[in-house]
Amino acid sequence: MTIIEIENLSAGYEGKVIIEKCNLSIQHDDFIGIIGPNGGGKTTFLKALMGLIPLRTGQIRVFDNEKQVPKILIGYLPQINHIDKKFPITVREVVLSGLIQTRNWLQLPSKNTESKLQHNLQLLGIESLQHKIIGELSGGQMQRAFLGRAIIASPKLLVLDEPSTFVDSNFESELYDILENLNKEMAIVMVNHDLGTISSRVKTIACVNRNFNYHPSNEVTTEMLEQYHCPMDIIAHGAVPHRILHNHN
Amino acid sequence: MDQIIGVFQYTFFQNAIIASVFTTIICGIIGTYIVTKRIVFITGGITHASFGGVGIAFYFGINPILGAAVFAVLSGLGIEYMSKYKDIREDSAIATLWSLGMALGIIFIFITPGYTPNLNSFLFGNILTVSYTDLYAMFAVVLIVVVFFALFWRLIMYIAFDEEFARSQNIPVQLFKYILVSLVALTIVINIRVVGIILVLSLMTIPPSVVNLFVKRFEYILLYSILVGLSGALFGLFMSYWLNIPSGASIIFALVIIFFLGKLLSIVLVKKKSTEGLSGNI
């Protein structure tokens, strides 16, 4: 079942085109990994997808139960480095802010929101941290809180921008287990620079490097690596499972 | 003692006390917003731009505070509108606006024929000359700010913390930012009478900075900033009366003293906590 249909999308900032010719249809159970070089337009694509920046061309249609609708609930986990870590806000409030559009305008607490919140905090293992200030958390704990904020409203689509930065490898595999579970209830679009993780955890892959190329499998091929323009990166990571790498010769 | 009670019999002093209360309520709330959202520099720009409005109003014989209000709100909305475009160097643009406002103010006051107004009262304020009209205007702003924040503090906090997330959730972020920057501008203008254009910024920034040394929650910083601001304002007001020094400067001075005392106390508390932690480990 299609939830989002992107047609001939191009977007950018101040007259500069960053990405163009994007065509993609997102199904309700998709788990799409987005790879591409730095500055290739991965984050720009996510922002255009969520309507955070105006489209230069093309259109995005949104569906709920096969019917076209103006919008659906989208959960968003932004890059963690854009967050002001000195901001005086508790973990509780950060996670609750994920309900911002499903609660009433005054954002008054209710029994329903409280039980949702506690369930969410339990799922992510951060109940004991809920009264802490966000800046007091470690990188991994902070990512948990932001993931909590992204999923508390049970969105139809979860958008993740580099979720494994500043995270230790223990939490990284736990994070992907959580995502695998969430994928049963929502579509996931994830930007990640780590090729190894992408190919083993996602269902399909899209390469973004100004152009947009969708590959309906999770196999990283030689052609894709050429588009990726970044073989150095793969060597540096050293953990690309070689079952997915065709021989370069 | 008689002297203390005696001074309360004067209307100008009663007005000054009421003005202090109003001022610190507005500044505590708006100050918390500008400090946590890190828009203190923008606020400085709006403050000084408003002086242009004072000058132009003088030239055309309009109420200078009204001129300042129009200028402040327009420059605030202008900055907010421009900040959507990433290719503008925001800090340089604000600095230009900052001095442009002052320059316009000086030029227009200079070419105003006849009587030259006393600039000091606009630059440094005088809480002891606050009139009933000023008090009514202040009360109106108090009412607007308090009601707006009482209703929407959570949304305001969420937007200030992560604007992009709020926008991804279809919250009318730009509308909120326009409203808030207008409230910031009104706060500045209403306080020109009290501490003046040059000093008003620290009336907003010092109380939340003091409170933030001890308290790390947005909603508590809002409330306690009002108390800290009020003690600074009253302390400064009495100092000004007893020592016969300008009230605006003496209020700011009192707030700075409170800030340093707070900083000292927080250092002592942190030290005490860490030594306790050490002995606990042993």
Boltz contact constraints between the chains, C-beta under 6 A:
constraints:
  - contact:
      token1: [A, 13]
      token2: [B, 86]
      max_distance: 6.0
  - contact:
      token1: [A, 14]
      token2: [B, 87]
      max_distance: 6.0
  - contact:
      token1: [A, 50]
      token2: [B, 168]
      max_distance: 6.0
  - contact:
      token1: [A, 52]
      token2: [B, 167]
      max_distance: 6.0
  - contact:
      token1: [A, 76]
      token2: [B, 165]
      max_distance: 6.0
  - contact:
      token1: [A, 76]
      token2: [B, 168]
      max_distance: 6.0
  - contact:
      token1: [A, 78]
      token2: [B, 164]
      max_distance: 6.0
  - contact:
      token1: [A, 87]
      token2: [B, 36]
      max_distance: 6.0
  - contact:
      token1: [A, 87]
      token2: [B, 161]
      max_distance: 6.0
  - contact:
      token1: [A, 88]
      token2: [B, 216]
      max_distance: 6.0
  - contact:
      token1: [A, 88]
      token2: [B, 217]
      max_distance: 6.0
  - contact:
      token1: [A, 88]
      token2: [B, 218]
      max_distance: 6.0
  - contact:
      token1: [A, 88]
      token2: [B, 221]
      max_distance: 6.0
  - contact:
      token1: [A, 89]
      token2: [B, 161]
      max_distance: 6.0
  - contact:
      token1: [A, 89]
      token2: [B, 218]
      max_distance: 6.0
  - contact:
      token1: [A, 97]
      token2: [B, 158]
      max_distance: 6.0
  - contact:
      token1: [A, 100]
      token2: [B, 158]
      max_distance: 6.0
  - contact:
      token1: [A, 100]
      token2: [B, 169]
      max_distance: 6.0
  - contact:
      token1: [A, 100]
      token2: [B, 171]
      max_distance: 6.0
  - contact:
      token1: [A, 101]
      token2: [B, 169]
      max_distance: 6.0
  - contact:
      token1: [A, 101]
      token2: [B, 170]
      max_distance: 6.0
  - contact:
      token1: [A, 106]
      token2: [B, 151]
      max_distance: 6.0
  - contact:
      token1: [A, 107]
      token2: [B, 154]
      max_distance: 6.0
  - contact:
      token1: [A, 107]
      token2: [B, 155]
      max_distance: 6.0
  - contact:
      token1: [A, 133]
      token2: [B, 216]
      max_distance: 6.0
